[in-house]
Amino acid sequence: MKPVTETQIESTHFFIPPRERRGNAFIHYFPSKALFISGLLAMPAFLFNPSIASRCAQFMLFILLNWLAGRKLNLIPLCIASAGIIIFNLIVPYGRVLFTFGGWRITEGALWAGIERAVTVEGLIMLSRVSIRSDLRLPGSFGTLIGESFRYFERIMERKGGIERKDPIGGIDRLMLELWAVRSGKVEASKETRRPQRRHPLIGYAFLIPILVGIWGVCLIPLISAGA
Amino acid sequence: MLPAVDQDKRAETRDSVALLGAFCLFLSTIEYLIPKPLPFMRIGIANLPLMLALDLFPAGPFFLLAAIKTIGQGLVTGSLFSYVFLFSLAGTFSSALLMFALRRGLGSNRIGFIGVGTIGALGSNLVQVLLARIFVFGESAKYVAPPFLAAGVITGIGLGLFCEAFTVRSVWYRTRVAALGKGTP
């Protein structure tokens, strides 16, 4: 009988939640740079989409992609924010009166404008969340500096329990002093934390192309049909 | 080539910017977790490191910190491709510009952190209301503006009070002022 390896023990003893599993798979298949570029390419197709219906379809696709990426989907705040945008747009009436609600005229133009803005704001957030990952490395000296900030940030996140609610000033001060003290060893630390370049399977890149084609297709179909 | 003292000071400034940038990211993460009625409406606690940096850095590193705050926030919260990033960029830079101009123009004896924080928050919120008028609310933005600006005044005063207390008590801040030189007249 073959001896059981440590990895096998770990895999049987630790249950990975489905969302985390999806997130890990997403990181494995999709490089952060490719996601960034895809997001950049998808943004105009969403932003300049003339049809609200197809913009809603794109929005649903972004939600699905967020789900696949293992991102936490908080639908209640999303609905509250969207409702807030729609309600504020309804304050100034324009267009045909659909109905009145306690003396408040609900107009068609204002309602559509509210829905369009709510879908755009929330859709861009969804697109951004799926295409921007914190492991994205920016080029140049500014990219290096922001990378240093992220290294300090990781240390802060490790020690955040050290900031007491009773004495936040003292806690923050101690944290800053601690981080400042270890900065002399930051070259070694950065070497330690520098991870080897991850190799991403080609299927990840291949999967992004039909998604982009779909997003652009949904935008172009109403434009072409309007032209015809 | 720069003399060794200048090089040391530059390295210290760079490290201080990176550390304060990380502090901005940490506060942005906390802010991200606080529920808000609209995605771009923030209480502005991530501006705290910017206020602390007012007396530490000259214009270049100060605005570099503002850029780290905005772009880092966009990366951490994944909002780089959304209107939230545009709001954050405009709000941060308008408040940074106002705070820097006031603190350097009037001096730390004439304007304290409470004044700087309040005007900075008001400037940031005003720019964001203008953007909200264009992108989100249209004409209805005038109804959002009063509570949004009032919230800015409250958080600006709160942040200012925290900054005053922090600069008095913090050992780290005192060592940084001693090393980098207090930049305000």
Interface residues (C-beta under 8 A of the other chain):
Chain A: G39 L40 M43 R71 P77 I80 A81 G84 I85 F88 N89 L90 I91 V92 A113 R117 T120 V121 E122 L124 I125 L127 S128 R129 V130 S131 I132 R133 S134 L136 L138 F142 L145 I146 E148 S149 F150 R151 Y152 F153 R155 I156 M157 K160 I169 G170 I172 D173 M176 L177 L179 W180 R183 K186
Chain B: R14 D15 V17 A18 L19 G21 A22 F23 C24 L25 F26 T29 P35 P37 L38 P39 L64 A67 I68 I71 G72 G74 L75 V76 G78 S79 L80 F81 S82 Y83 V84 F85 F135 V136 F137 G138 E139 S140 A141 Y143 V144 F162 A165 F166 R169 S170 V171 W172 Y173 T175
